[in-house]
């Protein structure tokens, strides 16, 4: 019995060592992706379209607030046509300005997949999410619109941001993919 335990202990120790050594290189790859990430200039060049979208959304904020659950801590209206989760709207309210849908379509699936509207009228735009090949790192790109031109926060690792102008901040979230 002691012999079996010794073999099990040795095999377990080897497995833990292999996983730990793999994590170390994963951490290095993660840091390299983070340090080398470059904001997409195509997103930045489309800022006038995002401005139009923010104006159209802002004009409808009282309408969207009617659909926001005030008991929820997040207190946001979330619109994502391709996501089927509780609390996420896949269609805009019928009363909403039709220009929102037109601008959403004009941006295209590679430049937007949803947005949140918060109680303070801040808008978070979900640009895209994708894995970085051969690194086990996922990147989510976002734009944050601050209508008052205040309230921008500096994001810290594993988030990264850049200010585009007094209303817009482009930020990303990097996540290491799980082991299992």
C-alpha positions in Angstrom: 0.0 0.0 0.0 2.8 2.4 0.8 4.4 1.6 -2.6 1.1 2.7 -4.3 1.0 5.9 -2.3 4.6 6.7 -3.2 3.8 6.2 -6.9 0.7 8.3 -6.6 2.6 11.1 -4.8 5.4 11.0 -7.3 3.0 11.2 -10.3 1.0 14.0 -8.6 4.1 16.0 -7.9 5.2 15.6 -11.5 1.8 16.8 -12.7 1.9 19.8 -10.4 5.4 20.7 -11.5 4.4 20.4 -15.2 1.3 22.6 -14.7 3.3 25.2 -12.7 6.0 25.4 -15.3 3.4 25.8 -18.0 1.8 28.6 -16.1 5.0 30.5 -15.9 5.5 30.6 -19.6 1.8 31.5 -19.9 2.4 34.5 -17.6 5.2 35.6 -19.8 3.1 35.3 -23.0 0.3 37.2 -21.2 2.6 40.0 -20.2 4.0 40.2 -23.8 0.5 40.4 -25.3 -0.4 43.1 -22.8 2.8 45.1 -23.4 2.6 44.8 -27.2 -1.1 45.5 -27.5 -1.8 48.3 -30.0 -5.2 50.1 -30.2 -6.9 49.5 -33.5 -6.6 52.7 -35.6 -9.7 51.6 -37.6 -11.8 51.9 -34.4 -10.3 55.3 -33.7 -11.0 56.4 -37.3 -14.6 55.5 -36.8 -15.0 57.8 -33.8 -17.4 60.1 -35.8 -19.8 57.1 -36.2 -19.4 56.3 -32.5 -20.2 59.9 -31.7 -23.4 59.7 -33.8 -24.3 56.5 -32.0 -23.6 58.1 -28.5 -25.8 61.1 -29.5 -28.7 58.8 -30.7 -28.4 56.7 -27.5 -28.2 59.7 -25.3 -31.4 61.2 -26.8 -33.2 58.0 -25.8 -31.8 57.6 -22.2 -35.2 58.3 -20.5 -36.7 55.5 -22.6 -33.9 53.0 -21.8 -34.1 53.8 -18.1 -37.6 52.5 -18.1 -36.2 49.1 -19.0 -33.4 49.2 -16.4 -33.9 47.2 -13.2 -33.3 49.7 -10.4 -32.9 46.9 -7.9 -29.9 45.5 -9.8 -26.5 46.7 -8.6 -25.2 47.1 -12.2 -28.2 49.4 -13.1 -27.5 49.4 -16.9 -29.5 48.8 -20.0 -27.6 46.2 -22.0 -28.2 45.8 -25.7 -26.5 42.9 -27.5 -28.4 41.5 -30.5 -26.3 38.3 -30.7 -26.3 37.4 -27.0 -29.1 35.4 -25.4 -28.6 35.9 -21.6 -31.0 37.0 -18.9 -31.0 40.8 -18.6 -29.6 41.4 -22.0 -31.9 43.0 -24.7 -31.5 41.5 -28.1 -33.9 44.1 -29.7 -34.2 47.8 -29.1 -37.5 49.0 -27.7 -39.9 49.9 -30.5 -40.0 53.5 -29.3 -36.2 53.9 -29.6 -34.8 56.2 -32.3 -34.3 54.1 -35.5 -30.9 55.8 -36.1 -29.4 53.7 -33.3 -30.0 50.5 -35.4 -28.8 52.2 -38.6 -25.5 53.4 -37.0 -25.0 50.0 -35.4 -25.3 48.4 -38.8 -23.1 51.0 -40.4 -20.3 50.2 -37.9 -20.6 46.5 -38.7 -20.1 43.4 -36.6 -16.3 43.8 -36.5 -16.7 47.2 -34.7 -19.6 46.7 -32.4 -21.6 43.9 -30.8 -23.4 45.8 -28.1 -23.6 48.6 -25.6 -24.5 49.4 -22.0 -26.1 52.6 -20.8 -25.5 53.4 -17.1 -27.6 55.4 -14.7 -25.1 58.4 -15.0 -25.6 58.4 -18.8 -22.1 56.9 -19.4 -22.2 54.5 -22.4 -20.0 51.4 -22.7 -19.6 50.1 -26.3 -18.5 46.5 -26.8 -16.3 46.5 -29.9 -15.1 42.9 -30.1 -13.7 40.0 -28.1 -11.2 37.5 -29.6 -8.4 35.1 -28.6 -4.8 35.9 -29.5 -3.4 32.9 -31.4 -0.8 30.7 -29.7 -0.9 32.7 -26.4 -3.9 31.5 -24.4 -4.9 35.2 -24.0 -8.4 36.7 -24.7 -8.8 40.3 -25.5 -12.0 42.4 -25.1 -12.0 45.8 -26.7 -14.4 48.6 -25.5 -15.1 52.3 -25.9 -16.4 54.3 -23.0 -18.4 57.5 -23.6 -18.5 60.1 -20.8 -21.1 62.7 -21.9 -20.0 65.2 -19.2 -16.4 64.8 -20.2 -15.6 63.8 -16.6 -15.3 60.6 -14.6 -12.7 58.8 -16.8 -10.8 56.3 -14.7 -7.3 55.1 -15.3 -7.5 51.3 -15.8 -4.8 49.1 -14.3 -3.4 45.7 -15.3 -4.9 43.5 -16.8 -6.9 46.4 -18.2 -5.3 49.0 -20.5 -6.7 52.3 -21.7 -6.0 55.4 -23.8 -8.0 58.7 -23.8 -9.1 59.6 -27.3 -10.7 63.0 -26.4 -12.6 64.5 -23.5 -15.6 62.2 -24.0 -14.0 58.9 -25.3 -11.7 56.4 -23.7 -10.6 53.2 -25.6 -9.9 50.4 -23.3 -9.2 46.7 -23.4 -9.4 43.8 -21.0 -6.9 40.9 -21.3 -7.7 37.6 -19.7 -5.6 34.4 -19.5 -7.6 31.5 -20.8 -8.2 28.8 -18.1 -6.3 25.6 -17.8 -9.4 23.4 -18.1 
